[in-house]
Amino acid sequence: MSDTVRTRPDWQTWPNLITLVRFLLIPVFVGLVVAGHPGWALVSLVVLGVSDWADGFIARRFNQTSKLGKALDPVADRLAIIAIVLSLVLTGLLPWWVVVVVVLVDLVLVVLSSVLFHGNPDLDVTWTGKIRSALLFVGLPVLLFSAIQTIEDNAPWVRVVALVFVYLGTVGHVIAGVQYAAMMVAKRRSVGSAAR
């Protein structure tokens, strides 16, 4: 009888499964917003936010980090933010320029990543990126909450507070984008120098 221990593949982790659930929840959220169900959309958005925190916590706490996870996590974050912002713009809850800024920043990063690394540059998430995500994942649900009829009628200030968070998160998105772009250029230069 063999005493060999089965080694799990690098991609087979709980955080990666949670990230997959996040990908699946994005179209569910969009469908609920467009169908005019802000309450249920808010529930799905809260689950999205909690899962974003949970996959990182589990990966660090139980040493389940993986290359796939490092690649998929920022993609899931960006897709979620774009989908959320776009659906809120389509329903008139958010100004259109927010989605333009978010999409433009991500587009530049995707192009830069493709040109310099032919794919994933394998960068660590910056603190600015984490704060940006936190601001948007607080501001966007509160903005959605402000669309519930009772809140809209009795507490219009909730929308103002939500927009402040979203605008700060949008500024953070631009700053984080500049940081990631600079990190990509620096990493590419160091790889090029080492190859000489």
N, CA and C of each residue as an Amber inpcrd file, in Angstrom:
protein
   588
   0.8480000  -1.1970000   0.0000000   0.0000000   0.0000000   0.0000000
   0.8880000   1.2530000   0.0000000   0.5500000   2.1970000  -0.8430000
   1.3870000   3.3720000  -1.0000000   1.0950000   4.4040000   0.0890000
   2.1540000   5.0750000   0.5610000   2.0090000   6.1210000   1.5760000
   2.0450000   7.5240000   0.9660000   1.9280000   7.5880000  -0.3550000
   2.0020000   8.8970000  -1.0080000   0.7930000   9.7490000  -0.6410000
   1.0590000  11.0110000  -0.4070000  -0.0090000  11.9570000  -0.0590000
  -0.4360000  12.6870000  -1.3240000  -1.7460000  12.7480000  -1.5340000
  -2.2630000  13.4420000  -2.7160000  -2.0690000  14.9490000  -2.5470000
  -1.3810000  15.5700000  -3.4870000  -1.1560000  17.0140000  -3.4650000
  -2.2480000  17.6950000  -4.2940000  -2.9150000  18.6740000  -3.6850000
  -3.9650000  19.3600000  -4.4310000  -3.3330000  20.3390000  -5.4180000
  -3.9450000  20.4770000  -6.6030000  -3.4370000  21.4420000  -7.5880000
  -3.4840000  22.8630000  -7.0290000  -2.6190000  23.7060000  -7.5500000
  -2.5000000  25.0910000  -7.0880000  -3.8350000  25.8450000  -7.1790000
  -4.6530000  25.5220000  -8.2130000  -5.8940000  26.2690000  -8.4280000
  -7.0470000  25.7790000  -7.5600000  -6.8990000  24.5880000  -6.9460000
  -8.0090000  23.9500000  -6.2330000  -8.0610000  24.4250000  -4.7780000
  -8.5830000  25.6350000  -4.5720000  -8.6460000  26.2110000  -3.2260000
 -10.0280000  26.7970000  -2.9660000 -10.3590000  26.9620000  -1.6860000
 -11.6330000  27.5830000  -1.3050000 -11.7270000  29.0310000  -1.7800000
 -10.6440000  29.8290000  -1.6380000 -10.7290000  31.2130000  -2.1400000
 -11.0560000  31.2870000  -3.6320000 -10.5030000  30.3630000  -4.4360000
 -10.7980000  30.3640000  -5.8730000 -12.2580000  30.0050000  -6.1410000
 -12.8160000  29.1070000  -5.3270000 -14.2370000  28.7580000  -5.4580000
 -15.1070000  29.9720000  -5.1280000 -14.7300000  30.7080000  -4.0760000
 -15.4790000  31.9140000  -3.6940000 -15.3970000  32.9600000  -4.8110000
 -14.2160000  33.0950000  -5.4170000 -14.0500000  34.0340000  -6.5250000
 -14.9500000  33.6490000  -7.7000000 -15.0660000  32.3450000  -7.9680000
 -15.9600000  31.8640000  -9.0340000 -17.4020000  32.2550000  -8.7340000
 -17.8170000  32.1230000  -7.4720000 -19.1720000  32.5290000  -7.0660000
 -19.3740000  34.0200000  -7.3160000 -18.3260000  34.8120000  -7.0490000
 -18.4080000  36.2520000  -7.3170000 -18.6730000  36.5200000  -8.7920000
 -17.9750000  35.8010000  -9.6660000 -18.2010000  35.9540000 -11.1050000
 -19.6570000  35.6430000 -11.4630000 -20.2130000  34.5920000 -10.8650000
 -21.5850000  34.1730000 -11.1610000 -22.6230000  35.1590000 -10.6130000
 -22.2720000  35.8280000  -9.5100000 -23.2150000  36.7760000  -8.8930000
 -23.3450000  38.0860000  -9.6630000 -22.3350000  38.4180000 -10.4620000
 -22.3560000  39.7030000 -11.1850000 -23.5710000  39.8210000 -12.1140000
 -23.8280000  38.8380000 -13.0220000 -25.0200000  38.9650000 -13.8710000
 -26.3260000  38.8920000 -13.0870000 -26.3230000  38.1810000 -11.9570000
 -27.5280000  38.1140000 -11.1120000 -27.8550000  39.5100000 -10.5940000
 -26.8280000  40.2070000 -10.0970000 -27.0190000  41.5710000  -9.5880000
 -27.5600000  42.4940000 -10.6750000 -26.9270000  42.4700000 -11.8560000
 -27.3350000  43.3380000 -12.9600000 -28.7960000  43.0790000 -13.3270000
 -29.1650000  41.8030000 -13.4200000 -30.5460000  41.4340000 -13.7520000
 -31.5440000  41.9720000 -12.7430000 -31.2020000  41.8980000 -11.4530000
 -32.1010000  42.3750000 -10.3990000 -32.2550000  43.9030000 -10.4430000
 -31.1610000  44.6200000 -10.7140000 -31.2250000  46.0860000 -10.7900000
 -32.0900000  46.5190000 -11.9700000 -31.8010000  45.9350000 -13.1290000
 -32.5210000  46.3080000 -14.3520000 -34.0060000  45.9440000 -14.2480000
 -34.3030000  44.8350000 -13.5530000 -35.7000000  44.4100000 -13.3880000
 -36.4430000  45.2450000 -12.3440000 -35.7190000  46.1480000 -11.6670000
 -36.3760000  47.0240000 -10.6910000 -36.5940000  46.4050000  -9.3340000
 -35.6460000  45.5840000  -8.8840000 -35.7260000  44.9720000  -7.5470000
 -34.5290000  45.4060000  -6.7050000 -34.4850000  46.7000000  -6.2770000
 -33.3130000  47.2030000  -5.5600000 -33.0120000  46.4650000  -4.2590000
 -34.0460000  45.9770000  -3.5730000 -33.8480000  45.2520000  -2.3160000
 -33.0520000  43.9760000  -2.5170000 -33.4940000  43.1420000  -3.4720000
 -32.7980000  41.8790000  -3.7550000 -31.4320000  42.1330000  -4.3890000
 -31.3550000  43.1800000  -5.2030000 -30.0610000  43.5480000  -5.7930000
 -29.0800000  43.9230000  -4.6890000 -29.5820000  44.6010000  -3.6740000
 -28.7490000  44.9930000  -2.5360000 -28.2260000  43.7620000  -1.7930000
 -29.0900000  42.7600000  -1.6220000 -28.6720000  41.5080000  -0.9660000
 -27.5390000  40.8460000  -1.7480000 -27.6970000  40.7560000  -3.0720000
 -26.6600000  40.1300000  -3.8930000 -25.3660000  40.9380000  -3.8710000
 -25.4900000  42.2650000  -3.7630000 -24.3200000  43.1330000  -3.7050000
 -23.5780000  42.9670000  -2.3810000 -24.3230000  42.8110000  -1.2920000
 -23.7080000  42.5550000   0.0180000 -22.9420000  41.2300000  -0.0100000
 -23.5450000  40.2130000  -0.6220000 -22.8680000  38.9120000  -0.7520000
 -21.5870000  39.0670000  -1.5740000 -21.6530000  39.8560000  -2.6430000
 -20.4690000  40.1360000  -3.4590000 -19.3680000  40.7730000  -2.6190000
 -19.7330000  41.7750000  -1.8240000 -18.7590000  42.4690000  -0.9870000
 -18.1490000  41.5690000   0.0690000 -18.9890000  40.7570000   0.7300000
 -18.5040000  39.8390000   1.7650000 -17.5880000  38.7840000   1.1550000
 -17.9540000  38.2740000  -0.0130000 -17.1350000  37.2450000  -0.6670000
 -15.7940000  37.8130000  -1.1130000 -15.7750000  39.1020000  -1.4820000
 -14.5170000  39.7620000  -1.8630000 -13.5620000  39.7820000  -0.6730000
 -14.1010000  40.0700000   0.5170000 -13.2770000  40.0710000   1.7250000
 -12.9080000  38.6470000   2.1220000 -13.8680000  37.7220000   2.0150000
 -13.6670000  36.3480000   2.4950000 -12.5880000  35.6020000   1.7330000
 -12.5510000  35.7420000   0.4010000 -11.5600000  34.9590000  -0.3400000
 -10.1290000  35.3860000   0.0150000  -9.9290000  36.7060000   0.2140000
  -8.5990000  37.1820000   0.6170000  -8.2340000  36.7380000   2.0180000
  -9.2070000  36.7990000   2.9410000  -8.9620000  36.3960000   4.3280000
  -8.6120000  34.9140000   4.4170000  -9.4060000  34.0770000   3.7440000
  -9.1720000  32.6230000   3.7810000  -7.8330000  32.2700000   3.1360000
  -7.5220000  32.9450000   2.0250000  -6.2590000  32.6770000   1.3270000
  -5.0680000  32.9530000   2.2410000  -5.1300000  34.0640000   2.9870000
  -4.0110000  34.4130000   3.8780000  -4.0160000  33.5680000   5.1430000
  -5.1850000  33.3990000   5.7350000  -5.2930000  32.7030000   7.0380000
  -4.9290000  31.2330000   6.9310000  -5.3230000  30.5790000   5.8370000
  -5.0930000  29.1360000   5.7000000  -4.0560000  28.8020000   4.6280000
  -3.2590000  29.8060000   4.2800000  -2.1690000  29.6130000   3.3220000
  -2.6540000  28.9560000   2.0270000  -3.7400000  29.5170000   1.4560000
  -4.3060000  28.9750000   0.2280000  -4.1870000  29.9690000  -0.9320000
  -3.1260000  30.7570000  -0.9030000  -2.8990000  31.6710000  -2.0340000
  -2.4730000  30.8560000  -3.2520000  -2.8130000  31.3350000  -4.4200000
  -2.4400000  30.6380000  -5.6600000  -2.2410000  31.6590000  -6.7710000
  -1.5020000  31.2590000  -7.7950000  -1.2860000  32.1540000  -8.9390000
  -2.6080000  32.4670000  -9.6240000  -3.4650000  31.4380000  -9.7400000
  -4.7760000  31.6560000 -10.3700000  -5.5890000  32.6670000  -9.5620000
  -5.5640000  32.5240000  -8.2330000  -6.3080000  33.4330000  -7.3580000
  -5.8250000  34.8630000  -7.4850000  -4.4960000  35.0350000  -7.5380000
  -3.9270000  36.3830000  -7.6860000  -4.3050000  37.0040000  -9.0240000
  -4.5030000  36.1510000 -10.0350000  -4.9000000  36.6520000 -11.3610000
  -6.3950000  36.9530000 -11.4140000  -7.2170000  36.0570000 -10.8250000
  -8.6710000  36.1840000 -10.9370000  -9.2760000  37.2370000 -10.0130000
  -8.6890000  37.4090000  -8.8200000  -9.2720000  38.3140000  -7.8260000
  -9.4230000  39.7450000  -8.3430000  -8.3510000  40.3670000  -8.9020000
  -8.5370000  41.7220000  -9.4210000  -9.4710000  41.7930000 -10.6220000
  -9.5310000  40.7090000 -11.4280000 -10.4430000  40.6740000 -12.5810000
 -11.8920000  40.6810000 -12.0760000 -12.1510000  39.8530000 -11.0530000
 -13.4980000  39.8010000 -10.4680000 -13.8850000  41.1470000  -9.8710000
 -12.9280000  41.8000000  -9.1830000 -13.1840000  43.1240000  -8.6080000
 -13.5650000  44.1290000  -9.6870000 -12.7530000  44.1580000 -10.7560000
 -12.9890000  45.1450000 -11.8160000 -14.2980000  44.8830000 -12.5480000
 -14.5680000  43.6080000 -12.8540000 -15.8220000  43.2680000 -13.5380000
 -17.0270000  43.6350000 -12.6750000 -16.9180000  43.3470000 -11.3770000
 -18.0150000  43.6650000 -10.4580000 -18.2540000  45.1720000 -10.4170000
 -17.1740000  45.9370000 -10.2850000 -17.3080000  47.3960000 -10.2080000
 -17.9140000  47.9490000 -11.4980000 -17.4080000  47.4720000 -12.6520000
 -17.9310000  47.9600000 -13.9430000 -19.4100000  47.6100000 -14.0950000
 -19.7660000  46.3520000 -13.7890000 -21.1560000  45.9060000 -13.9250000
 -22.0880000  46.6760000 -12.9880000 -21.6340000  46.8820000 -11.7520000
 -22.4500000  47.5890000 -10.7620000 -22.6590000  49.0390000 -11.1960000
 -21.5500000  49.6960000 -11.5320000 -21.6200000  51.1050000 -11.9340000
 -22.4810000  51.2700000 -13.1810000 -22.2740000  50.3900000 -14.1740000
 -23.0250000  50.4760000 -15.4290000 -24.5220000  50.2890000 -15.2000000
 -24.8830000  49.3170000 -14.3740000 -26.3090000  49.0790000 -14.1200000
 -26.9450000  50.2350000 -13.3570000 -26.1730000  50.8630000 -12.4510000
 -26.7070000  52.0140000 -11.7150000 -26.8300000  53.2410000 -12.6180000
 -25.9350000  53.3600000 -13.6080000 -26.0420000  54.4450000 -14.5960000
 -27.2920000  54.2440000 -15.4510000 -27.5060000  52.9910000 -15.8970000
 -28.6540000  52.6810000 -16.7570000 -29.9900000  52.9480000 -16.0660000
 -30.0050000  52.8040000 -14.7340000 -31.2550000  53.0470000 -13.9940000
 -31.3450000  54.4870000 -13.4780000 -30.3510000  55.3300000 -13.8360000
 -30.3940000  56.7470000 -13.4760000 -29.9600000  57.0810000 -12.0650000
 -29.3600000  56.1300000 -11.3570000 -28.9370000  56.3830000  -9.9830000
 -27.5560000  57.0220000  -9.8990000 -26.7820000  56.9050000 -10.9650000
 -25.3920000  57.3450000 -10.9470000 -25.0760000  58.1290000 -12.2120000
 -24.2890000  59.2080000 -12.1170000 -23.9110000  59.9670000 -13.3190000
 -23.0680000  59.1080000 -14.2650000 -23.2380000  59.3120000 -15.5610000
 -22.5620000  58.4910000 -16.5680000 -21.0490000  58.6270000 -16.5360000
 -20.5110000  59.8030000 -16.0900000 -19.0620000  60.0050000 -16.1430000
 -18.3110000  59.0520000 -15.2140000 -18.9830000  58.5610000 -14.1600000
 -18.3210000  57.6180000 -13.2390000 -17.9480000  56.3360000 -13.9780000
 -18.8780000  55.7950000 -14.7740000 -18.5950000  54.5610000 -15.5090000
 -17.5270000  54.7960000 -16.5760000 -17.5290000  55.9900000 -17.1820000
 -16.5150000  56.3110000 -18.1900000 -15.1210000  56.2910000 -17.5620000
 -14.9770000  56.9230000 -16.3890000 -13.6860000  56.9610000 -15.6890000
 -13.2320000  55.5520000 -15.3150000 -14.1310000  54.7730000 -14.7120000
 -13.7900000  53.4160000 -14.2720000 -13.3670000  52.5460000 -15.4550000
 -14.1580000  52.5780000 -16.5280000 -13.8650000  51.7400000 -17.7000000
 -12.5650000  52.1760000 -18.3760000 -12.3380000  53.4790000 -18.5020000
 -11.1210000  53.9850000 -19.1420000  -9.8630000  53.5480000 -18.3890000
  -9.8920000  53.6800000 -17.0670000  -8.7400000  53.2700000 -16.2480000
  -8.4590000  51.7830000 -16.4440000  -9.5090000  50.9610000 -16.3700000
  -9.3280000  49.5120000 -16.5210000  -8.8630000  49.1450000 -17.9260000
  -9.3600000  49.8650000 -18.9210000  -8.9610000  49.6150000 -20.3020000
  -7.4630000  49.8840000 -20.4910000  -6.9970000  50.9980000 -19.9390000
  -5.5710000  51.3420000 -20.0240000  -4.7280000  50.2590000 -19.3590000
  -5.1630000  49.7830000 -18.1800000  -4.4120000  48.7500000 -17.4630000
  -4.3850000  47.4250000 -18.2320000  -5.5070000  47.0660000 -18.8450000
  -5.5700000  45.8290000 -19.6350000  -4.6230000  45.9090000 -20.8330000
  -4.6480000  47.0450000 -21.5330000  -3.7710000  47.2320000 -22.6990000
  -2.3120000  47.2000000 -22.2720000  -1.9900000  47.9090000 -21.1950000
  -0.6140000  47.9550000 -20.6950000  -0.1330000  46.5740000 -20.2790000
  -1.0060000  45.8420000 -19.5870000  -0.6800000  44.4810000 -19.1490000
  -0.4340000  43.5590000 -20.3410000  -1.2630000  43.7040000 -21.3790000
  -1.1180000  42.8660000 -22.5790000   0.1710000  43.1790000 -23.3310000
   0.4730000  44.4810000 -23.4510000   1.6670000  44.9020000 -24.1910000
   2.9520000  44.5180000 -23.4540000   2.9710000  44.7710000 -22.1380000
   4.2030000  44.5510000 -21.3770000   4.4120000  43.1080000 -20.9240000
   3.3130000  42.3910000 -20.6550000   3.4410000  41.0540000 -20.0640000
   2.6840000  39.9690000 -20.8240000   2.0010000  40.3120000 -21.9040000
   1.1740000  39.3420000 -22.6440000   0.1820000  38.6450000 -21.7240000
  -0.3730000  39.3800000 -20.7780000  -1.3430000  38.7800000 -19.8610000
  -1.2410000  39.3610000 -18.4770000  -1.1670000  38.4970000 -17.4480000
  -1.1790000  38.9160000 -16.0500000   0.2180000  39.3160000 -15.5690000
   0.3860000  40.5750000 -15.0950000   1.7030000  41.0030000 -14.6100000
   2.0320000  40.4990000 -13.2060000   1.0610000  39.8230000 -12.5390000
   1.2640000  39.2350000 -11.2120000   1.7060000  40.2890000 -10.1920000
   0.8980000  41.3230000 -10.0200000   1.1990000  42.3950000  -9.0740000
   0.3850000  42.2230000  -7.7960000   0.9670000  42.6400000  -6.6810000
   0.2210000  42.6320000  -5.4210000  -0.7740000  43.7900000  -5.4010000
  -1.8780000  43.5840000  -4.7020000  -2.8930000  44.6370000  -4.5780000
  -2.3460000  45.7350000  -3.6700000  -2.4570000  47.0040000  -4.0880000
  -1.9660000  48.1240000  -3.2780000  -3.0120000  48.5220000  -2.2370000
  -2.5430000  49.2770000  -1.2350000  -3.4830000  49.7740000  -0.2210000
  -4.5020000  50.7180000  -0.8330000  -4.0430000  51.5030000  -1.8200000
  -4.9770000  52.4080000  -2.5110000  -6.0720000  51.6020000  -3.1980000
  -5.6780000  50.4860000  -3.8230000  -6.6450000  49.6090000  -4.4790000
  -7.6460000  49.0340000  -3.4930000  -7.1580000  48.6550000  -2.3070000
  -8.0520000  48.0950000  -1.2790000  -9.0240000  49.1520000  -0.7600000
  -8.4950000  50.3730000  -0.5130000  -9.3520000  51.4650000  -0.0210000
 -10.3750000  51.8390000  -1.0800000  -9.9240000  51.9040000  -2.3590000
 -10.8310000  52.1900000  -3.4800000 -11.9820000  51.2000000  -3.5200000
 -11.6330000  49.9070000  -3.4210000 -12.6690000  48.8640000  -3.4520000
 -13.6260000  48.9970000  -2.2750000 -13.0670000  49.2890000  -1.0840000
 -13.8990000  49.4400000   0.1200000 -14.8810000  50.6070000  -0.0380000
 -14.3740000  51.7450000  -0.5370000 -15.2420000  52.9210000  -0.7280000
 -16.3710000  52.6260000  -1.7150000 -16.0260000  51.9720000  -2.8220000
 -17.0420000  51.6650000  -3.8350000 -18.0120000  50.5980000  -3.3490000
 -17.4820000  49.5980000  -2.6120000 -18.3590000  48.5300000  -2.1340000
 -19.2080000  48.9550000  -0.9400000 -18.9290000  50.1520000  -0.3740000
 -19.8350000  50.7420000   0.6180000 -20.7800000  51.7130000  -0.0900000
 -20.2050000  52.5930000  -0.9100000 -21.0080000  53.6250000  -1.5710000
 -22.0590000  53.0910000  -2.5140000 -21.7020000  52.0830000  -3.3210000
 -22.6480000  51.5550000  -4.3150000 -23.8510000  50.8490000  -3.6790000
 -23.6520000  49.9990000  -2.6530000 -24.8370000  49.4120000  -1.9970000
 -25.7250000  50.4560000  -1.3330000 -25.0980000  51.4770000  -0.7150000
 -25.8950000  52.5300000  -0.0660000 -26.6830000  53.3200000  -1.1150000
 -26.0570000  53.5300000  -2.2810000 -26.7500000  54.2100000  -3.3850000
 -27.9580000  53.3910000  -3.8350000 -27.7590000  52.0870000  -3.9170000
 -28.8540000  51.1890000  -4.2840000 -29.9430000  51.2040000  -3.2080000
 -29.5170000  51.2230000  -1.9440000 -30.4290000  51.2850000  -0.8050000
 -31.2830000  52.5550000  -0.8770000 -30.6600000  53.6590000  -1.3470000
 -31.3750000  54.9350000  -1.4300000 -32.4880000  54.9070000  -2.4820000
 -32.4480000  53.8930000  -3.3840000 -33.4710000  53.7870000  -4.4360000
 -34.7310000  53.0800000  -3.9550000 -34.6630000  52.4380000  -2.7890000
 -35.8640000  51.8090000  -2.2340000 -36.8520000  52.9220000  -1.8940000
 -38.0890000  52.7620000  -2.3100000 -39.0880000  53.8400000  -2.2720000
 -39.1980000  54.5160000  -0.9140000 -39.2360000  53.7420000   0.1620000
 -39.3810000  54.3060000   1.5080000 -38.2170000  55.2230000   1.8440000
 -36.9970000  54.7870000   1.5110000 -35.7930000  55.5870000   1.7910000
 -35.7830000  56.8380000   0.9180000 -36.1410000  56.6620000  -0.3440000
 -36.1670000  57.7810000  -1.2990000 -37.1240000  58.8760000  -0.8340000
 -38.2690000  58.4680000  -0.2740000 -39.2850000  59.4270000   0.1650000
 -38.9420000  60.0950000   1.4930000 -38.3470000  59.3340000   2.4210000
 -38.1620000  59.8320000   3.7920000 -36.7220000  60.2080000   4.1640000
 -35.7440000  59.7360000   3.4150000 -34.3440000  60.0380000   3.7660000
 -33.5150000  60.3060000   2.5070000 -33.7940000  61.3990000   1.7990000
 -33.0660000  61.6940000   0.5620000 -31.5590000  61.9300000   0.7710000
 -31.1550000  62.2520000   2.0140000 -29.7400000  62.4930000   2.3330000
 -28.8950000  61.2260000   2.1640000 -29.5340000  60.0490000   2.2230000
 -28.7990000  58.7820000   2.0710000 -28.1160000  58.7390000   0.7060000
 -28.8130000  59.2240000  -0.3150000 -28.2420000  59.2440000  -1.6700000
 -27.0130000  60.1510000  -1.7430000 -27.0750000  61.2900000  -1.0460000
 -25.9490000  62.2360000  -1.0390000 -24.7160000  61.5840000  -0.3970000
 -24.9150000  60.9290000   0.7470000 -23.8120000  60.2340000   1.4320000
 -23.2180000  59.1550000   0.5300000 -24.0920000  58.4050000  -0.1200000
 -23.6400000  57.3270000  -1.0180000 -22.7940000  57.8830000  -2.1580000
 -23.2370000  58.9990000  -2.7410000 -22.5060000  59.5980000  -3.8580000
 -21.1280000  60.1030000  -3.4300000 -21.0230000  60.6140000  -2.1940000
 -19.7050000  61.0490000  -1.6820000 -18.7450000  59.8640000  -1.6490000
 -19.2040000  58.7170000  -1.1340000 -18.3760000  57.5070000  -1.0950000
 -17.9790000  57.0680000  -2.5060000 -18.9550000  57.0830000  -3.4140000
 -18.6950000  56.6420000  -4.7890000 -17.7010000  57.5710000  -5.4840000
 -17.8490000  58.8860000  -5.2940000 -16.9270000  59.8380000  -5.9270000
 -15.5140000  59.6740000  -5.3700000 -15.3970000  59.4800000  -4.0520000
 -14.0760000  59.2390000  -3.4490000 -13.4720000  57.9350000  -3.9770000
 -14.3170000  56.9110000  -4.1150000 -13.8570000  55.6280000  -4.6600000
 -13.4130000  55.7520000  -6.1030000 -14.0930000  56.6060000  -6.8690000
 -13.7190000  56.8260000  -8.2720000 -12.3600000  57.5130000  -8.3710000
 -12.1350000  58.5080000  -7.5060000 -10.8190000  59.1630000  -7.4500000
  -9.7520000  58.1360000  -7.0570000 -10.0770000  57.2970000  -6.0700000
  -9.1570000  56.2340000  -5.6480000  -8.8720000  55.2540000  -6.7670000
  -9.8680000  55.0070000  -7.6150000  -9.7040000  54.1000000  -8.7540000
  -8.6640000  54.6430000  -9.7300000  -8.7170000  55.9540000  -9.9560000
  -7.7480000  56.6000000 -10.8500000  -6.3410000  56.5250000 -10.2420000
  -6.2220000  56.8480000  -8.9450000  -4.9190000  56.8180000  -8.2730000
  -4.3440000  55.3990000  -8.2740000  -5.1990000  54.4070000  -7.9500000
  -4.7550000  53.0100000  -7.9540000  -4.3220000  52.5920000  -9.3540000
  -5.0600000  53.0560000 -10.3690000  -4.7090000  52.7380000 -11.7540000
  -3.3400000  53.2650000 -12.1280000  -3.0550000  54.5030000 -11.7080000
  -1.7330000  55.0940000 -11.9690000  -0.6430000  54.2920000 -11.2540000
  -0.9190000  53.8840000 -10.0080000   0.0540000  53.0840000  -9.2510000
   0.3320000  51.7450000  -9.9370000  -0.7340000  51.0570000 -10.3670000
  -0.5620000  49.7610000 -11.0320000   0.2010000  49.9140000 -12.3500000
  -0.0980000  50.9850000 -13.0760000   0.6130000  51.2380000 -14.3340000
   2.0980000  51.4510000 -14.0680000   2.4150000  52.2480000 -13.0400000
   3.8160000  52.5000000 -12.6800000   4.5050000  51.2120000 -12.2370000
   3.7940000  50.3710000 -11.4740000   4.3580000  49.0970000 -11.0210000
   4.6400000  48.1630000 -12.2020000   3.7430000  48.1730000 -13.1840000
   3.9400000  47.3390000 -14.3720000   5.1790000  47.7790000 -15.1480000
   5.3100000  49.0890000 -15.3440000   6.4600000  49.6240000 -16.0820000
   7.7540000  49.2950000 -15.3320000   7.7550000  49.5030000 -14.0000000
   8.9520000  49.2220000 -13.1930000   9.3120000  47.7380000 -13.2360000
   8.2890000  46.8750000 -13.1450000   8.5430000  45.4320000 -13.1780000
   9.0860000  45.0070000 -14.5370000   8.5430000  45.5770000 -15.5980000
   9.0020000  45.2510000 -16.9420000  10.4580000  45.6670000 -17.1410000
  10.8030000  46.8470000 -16.6090000  12.1820000  47.3370000 -16.7170000
  13.1450000  46.4140000 -15.9610000  12.7290000  45.9890000 -14.7440000
  13.6060000  45.1220000 -13.9510000  13.7680000  43.7500000 -14.5980000
  12.7060000  43.2410000 -15.2110000  12.7860000  41.9570000 -15.9350000
  13.7050000  42.1050000 -17.1410000  13.5770000  43.2400000 -17.8560000
  14.4220000  43.4930000 -19.0180000  15.8930000  43.6250000 -18.6460000
  16.1680000  44.2800000 -17.5020000  17.5510000  44.4500000 -17.0360000
  18.1570000  43.1130000 -16.6400000  17.3490000  42.2780000 -15.9710000
  17.8530000  40.9640000 -15.5270000  18.1360000  40.0440000 -16.7020000
  17.4070000  40.2460000 -17.8130000  17.5700000  39.3660000 -18.9830000
  18.8340000  39.7120000 -19.7800000  19.3850000  40.9070000 -19.5530000
  20.5840000  41.3040000 -20.3150000  21.8400000  40.5940000 -19.8510000
